[in-house]
């Protein structure tokens, strides 16, 4: 076995790579009204649409939890397990083939694993996104239990665990509930924490597994009529069918099915599987009653509303987009609007409907440094992989002086599958390393949502020499004398009380990141060329080396949209990606 990584940790990393393969989504505010028994206040852009008559409910943002086990903590875990969790946690570990002669883990019994301070029992929680198809990834959050003596989750790996419905926000391991998702993978903790500061130490007990959960249960998304009405339910079904499933007979429609005078069930079409949230928004904004002038008069009234300063331009544009290609002449009249919001959002709607005239407008906003719609325009371009004209624009923006523009262009290029300016190196079971070709100042960017990625912005980013770097906990040491041709890197193995064999790599930061993070595998001579640190540990090393000046780059951590649920109060200390209290 490679010296430096425990057998259990390697096994867990491999299991996690197969199990989880992360997307936290905020609840969609599609219910525009009050209780169905009262009068409903309808915004102008909603009047006449599905949202006036029904609210999207069911299967949305399902809170899921489980008690799991994190391994790889060295001596900072805990051997304590609350009495109420002893039996279910032992049964869970037995299902992971621990203590199995057949699987070669006879010595790693569940009882031994729990007694080891290399492990910690944790609460795992997340939210299955509204309408998410089976296989959709989302983030999960991990918290050490207060009844244990766990000191830190840094370097930990969450063993694969099934997530079930959390009743009233509480997971009961003794309750047999339906499994909604499966999670596992390296835990990322706050890299800005100063472990020597007691006020910050509590933040080491929480973390996120970015993109570490995968939906396993199909959700039924329903439109609940505010007032039961067979005629309205049938009309909604037919309109959804006509717009999104026109080649099927209404009675056999795969997209919408009327279940009663109160409910219409909605299914995600294959064409929208990768953009299901947008599909659900379109369904909610789909007009079902046009009033005078038919659909054309309805569309023109929406366009007139968009020319008003107080208009909700995005929502109104969704109404027009939901109507389909027939409204393109109306949308085209808004592209040159003096209202920037009307111009931009109508162009986005036109682009999604395949209008070539809209391309110029969106590209113009993407190139406009003075416009508040520059970043949204760059993001929109990432949603259209077949739009060839977007590629050169995004590649040019990789060199923009604005850091946020560069990051947005990078994310859109990734989404389009455009690797012309990005070299991707996959470290199986760990993270993806991207080397972004840019002439601008060096930047190291790390994600904490959706998937574990480290991006190095800048050609030939090197570690400065000479260098002697050591993490505060002495876990990792990087050194090289002034005339050294290679970096020497080694790590401490707290659980075993020894130091790993040294690993040699060149001075490129990409080479160092690989040496730190790749799971060790002996070569033909029995030597290893990597240390197998977790994603969180690698991010921590790169951040601190940037801070120390050993890597001549700015470090940027992706903001965490849902982190406020965990990082509250004192937990925001040292978190530049979160708002201050």
HELIX and SHEET records of a PDB file:
HELIX    1   1 UNK A    7  UNK A   19  1                                  13    
HELIX    2   2 UNK A   50  UNK A   53  1                                   4    
HELIX    3   3 UNK A   83  UNK A   95  1                                  13    
HELIX    4   4 UNK A  110  UNK A  115  1                                   6    
HELIX    5   5 UNK A  198  UNK A  201  1                                   4    
HELIX    6   6 UNK A  202  UNK A  205  5                                   4    
HELIX    7   7 UNK A  230  UNK A  244  1                                  15    
HELIX    8   8 UNK A  250  UNK A  252  5                                   3    
HELIX    9   9 UNK A  270  UNK A  275  5                                   6    
HELIX   10  10 UNK A  276  UNK A  284  1                                   9    
HELIX   11  11 UNK A  294  UNK A  306  1                                  13    
HELIX   12  12 UNK A  313  UNK A  323  1                                  11    
HELIX   13  13 UNK A  325  UNK A  327  5                                   3    
HELIX   14  14 UNK A  328  UNK A  332  1                                   5    
HELIX   15  15 UNK A  340  UNK A  352  1                                  13    
HELIX   16  16 UNK A  356  UNK A  366  1                                  11    
HELIX   17  17 UNK A  374  UNK A  381  1                                   8    
HELIX   18  18 UNK A  388  UNK A  397  1                                  10    
HELIX   19  19 UNK A  403  UNK A  416  1                                  14    
HELIX   20  20 UNK A  509  UNK A  517  1                                   9    
HELIX   21  21 UNK A  535  UNK A  548  1                                  14    
HELIX   22  22 UNK A  563  UNK A  565  5                                   3    
HELIX   23  23 UNK A  569  UNK A  572  5                                   4    
SHEET    1   A 4 UNK A  54  UNK A  57  0                                        
SHEET    2   A 4 UNK A 221  UNK A 225 -1                                        
SHEET    3   A 4 UNK A 263  UNK A 266 -1                                        
SHEET    4   A 4 UNK A 256  UNK A 258 -1                                        
SHEET    1   B 7 UNK A  62  UNK A  71  0                                        
SHEET    2   B 7 UNK A 120  UNK A 128 -1                                        
SHEET    3   B 7 UNK A 137  UNK A 144 -1                                        
SHEET    4   B 7 UNK A 206  UNK A 215 -1                                        
SHEET    5   B 7 UNK A 179  UNK A 186 -1                                        
SHEET    6   B 7 UNK A 157  UNK A 165 -1                                        
SHEET    7   B 7 UNK A  62  UNK A  71 -1                                        
SHEET    1   C 5 UNK A 422  UNK A 427  0                                        
SHEET    2   C 5 UNK A 431  UNK A 436 -1                                        
SHEET    3   C 5 UNK A 453  UNK A 457  1                                        
SHEET    4   C 5 UNK A 443  UNK A 446 -1                                        
SHEET    5   C 5 UNK A 554  UNK A 557  1                                        
SHEET    1   D 4 UNK A 467  UNK A 470  0                                        
SHEET    2   D 4 UNK A 476  UNK A 480 -1                                        
SHEET    3   D 4 UNK A 487  UNK A 493 -1                                        
SHEET    4   D 4 UNK A 498  UNK A 499 -1                                        
SHEET    1   E 4 UNK A 467  UNK A 470  0                                        
SHEET    2   E 4 UNK A 476  UNK A 480 -1                                        
SHEET    3   E 4 UNK A 487  UNK A 493 -1                                        
SHEET    4   E 4 UNK A 503  UNK A 505 -1                                        
END                                                                             
